[in-house]
Amino acid sequence: MIYLDNAATSWPKPPAVAEAVYNWMTTIGASPGRAAHRLAASSTRIMFDAREALAQLLGVADSRRLIFTPGATYGLNMVIGGLLADGGHVVTTALEHNSVLRPLRRMADEHGAEVQLVPADARGCLDVGAVAVAIRPDTRLVAVNHASNVIGNIAPLAAIREAVGDVPLLVDGAQTAGALPLSLERDGIDLFACSGHKGLLGPTGTGCLYIRPGLEELIPPLTLGGTGSRSESDLQPEVLPDRYEAGTPNGAGLAGLGAAAQYLLKRTVADVRRHGLELTARLLDGLRAIDGATVYGPGEPEQITPTISLNLRGRPPDQVGLALDRRYDIMVRVGLHCAPQAHRTIASFPQGTVRISLGAFTKPDEVDAVLAALREIDAESAQ
Amino acid sequence: MSNRATCVALCDSIHDVMRAEKLLKARGIWRDLVPTPRQLSSNCGMALALHEQDLSAALKLLEDAGLNHRLYRETDVDYEPLQ
């Protein structure tokens, strides 16, 4: 079996991730941060260590500013709902995932927010100048996909940071955390939401949100409740991370995420990136040799994460995906990938594309296998 | 040296208690994670018990790290605030 759906959920995981989850479930189990008995203390330490490791990985000095969430979507919803609660102007791009577009639509429909979509060209490249022009005195937020989950395009974050001035910049890092070397504070990122189960190599149901100092005052928590702190009060604590982490945390998941972060710190994200670049070049070269293949995006490994969308002439993407799964034992994702605007941009709407997304453990012969399968499917279509 | 802890350090959050514990451990200072004594109004349900002879070293460590904290000494009947 060949798994090439890493942009949705990375798999396999480093063995230490499953071991950490198993160890937590079988020998610890207690609620983190809710008691001082030995099992709860162990659980709390594991959660603390996970946060510290993740902060190191993402370039955040004070790990209290990393809020654990169930995934990128939760953090994106919290920021968008908070900063646009009274409406206001927001700038975003045509490459966004529905985890940004749908909360923005809601803020427009129910809170009077004015959403301005900056277009990208047919290869999915953003015009930073258009972002700068879109900024107005009443712009409250700029929300940018760090890398497209459809075509992998990496946004020019440094230029965007400069273009937006003092406006808070929210980066959807679902596709880049663990896949690209990051230093959030050095790079001036105000808000960064990511999931733990993609490039970070952790379990599903994990993720985090980074909040730059001062912005927490503008972003109310989505959920209120027990935190294990200030229990005598019916007011949510203001201190981070407690302000945003009501309810029993995902102890088992965070144990796995912590182990994943440790793995990445040891291997280095730069090494994962090198691996991805090599395999992406191999995949792109092979796809160019297939007559009926249309490859979307900029077509340069350096400009994308290891995620490539394509279509085969005369074969709808769902048929290609089904053939890859049933005949070749190769798992890819087809369709719109929860990003309809991105597909409109690259002219693959509404049928979508076949998306091949490589991961930290993808092997060269697996890339060769999907290329061979696609060649055969394409040859059949041509007959 | 008595094994009985005589002082308690409280922090603003469980995260800060964990950080304090990590710093104290790295410096080789004895500490024990305990439930916050009921007599003390606390921000957080966990506290760190300390030996009195380690107080000045612990205090410096917490202050250098910028961790908000409160220290108490156990008396026969209650806890008295230090600092």
Boltz contact constraints between the chains, C-beta under 6 A:
constraints:
  - contact:
      token1: [A, 33]
      token2: [B, 14]
      max_distance: 6.0
  - contact:
      token1: [A, 36]
      token2: [B, 33]
      max_distance: 6.0
  - contact:
      token1: [A, 36]
      token2: [B, 34]
      max_distance: 6.0
  - contact:
      token1: [A, 36]
      token2: [B, 35]
      max_distance: 6.0
  - contact:
      token1: [A, 36]
      token2: [B, 46]
      max_distance: 6.0
  - contact:
      token1: [A, 41]
      token2: [B, 33]
      max_distance: 6.0
  - contact:
      token1: [A, 48]
      token2: [B, 18]
      max_distance: 6.0
  - contact:
      token1: [A, 64]
      token2: [B, 15]
      max_distance: 6.0
  - contact:
      token1: [A, 228]
      token2: [B, 14]
      max_distance: 6.0
  - contact:
      token1: [A, 228]
      token2: [B, 45]
      max_distance: 6.0
  - contact:
      token1: [A, 229]
      token2: [B, 13]
      max_distance: 6.0
  - contact:
      token1: [A, 229]
      token2: [B, 43]
      max_distance: 6.0
  - contact:
      token1: [A, 229]
      token2: [B, 44]
      max_distance: 6.0
  - contact:
      token1: [A, 230]
      token2: [B, 43]
      max_distance: 6.0
  - contact:
      token1: [A, 239]
      token2: [B, 12]
      max_distance: 6.0
  - contact:
      token1: [A, 239]
      token2: [B, 13]
      max_distance: 6.0
  - contact:
      token1: [A, 242]
      token2: [B, 13]
      max_distance: 6.0
